[in-house]
Amino acid sequence: EQLASIVNHPDRAKRLKDGNFGVLEKHQSLFLDLLKTDTSVVLGSAGETDEVVTIDVRRQIRWPTSLHGKSGMRVCEFPLS
């Protein structure tokens, strides 16, 4: 809650966007860890989209980390077993 209140302040948010993480004081380490583990997608800046995929599900191939053309979801691998 404390970190959220710091980040939501307009002046502090601007300083964070400018790369000044000192405004976070003792929460700087937590904030940077959250950034490192954040896998959310920002459409338009996250990479190229892979729109054309064959209908044959046995041949559905997408580049790793590419984005689905309509949903914007990132490709990830998972085991079939």
C-alpha positions in Angstrom: 0.0 0.0 0.0 2.8 2.4 0.8 4.5 1.7 -2.5 1.3 2.2 -4.4 0.7 5.6 -2.7 4.2 6.7 -3.6 3.9 5.7 -7.2 0.4 7.2 -7.7 1.6 10.7 -6.7 1.8 12.7 -10.0 5.2 14.4 -9.3 6.8 11.1 -8.1 5.4 9.2 -11.1 7.0 11.7 -13.5 10.4 11.3 -11.7 10.1 7.5 -11.9 9.4 7.8 -15.7 12.5 10.0 -15.9 14.5 7.2 -14.2 14.9 8.7 -10.8 14.2 5.8 -8.5 15.4 7.6 -5.4 11.9 8.9 -4.7 11.0 5.3 -3.7 13.4 5.5 -0.7 13.3 2.1 1.1 10.8 0.6 -1.4 13.3 1.0 -4.4 14.4 -2.7 -4.3 10.8 -4.0 -4.1 9.8 -1.7 -7.0 12.7 -2.9 -9.2 11.9 -6.5 -8.4 8.3 -6.0 -9.5 9.4 -4.4 -12.8 11.8 -7.3 -13.5 9.1 -9.9 -13.0 6.3 -8.0 -14.8 5.3 -9.8 -18.0 2.4 -7.6 -19.0 2.3 -6.5 -22.6 2.3 -2.9 -23.8 0.7 -3.1 -27.2 2.6 -1.1 -29.8 6.0 -1.4 -28.1 6.3 -5.1 -27.2 7.4 -6.6 -30.5 6.0 -7.7 -33.8 2.6 -9.5 -34.1 2.1 -12.9 -35.7 -1.3 -12.6 -37.4 -1.3 -15.4 -40.0 -1.4 -18.9 -38.6 -2.6 -22.0 -40.4 -5.9 -23.6 -39.3 -4.2 -27.0 -38.9 -3.5 -27.1 -35.2 -0.8 -29.7 -35.7 1.1 -27.0 -37.6 0.4 -23.9 -35.5 3.8 -22.3 -35.3 4.5 -18.9 -33.8 7.8 -17.2 -33.1 8.7 -17.4 -29.4 7.7 -14.1 -27.6 5.7 -12.9 -30.7 2.2 -11.5 -30.0 -1.1 -12.8 -31.2 -2.5 -10.3 -33.8 -5.9 -9.9 -32.2 -5.5 -10.5 -28.5 -2.0 -9.1 -28.0 -1.1 -12.2 -25.9 2.5 -13.3 -25.9 3.5 -16.7 -27.1 4.8 -19.1 -24.4 5.7 -22.8 -24.4 4.0 -25.4 -22.3 4.4 -29.2 -22.1 1.7 -31.4 -23.7 2.1 -34.2 -21.2 
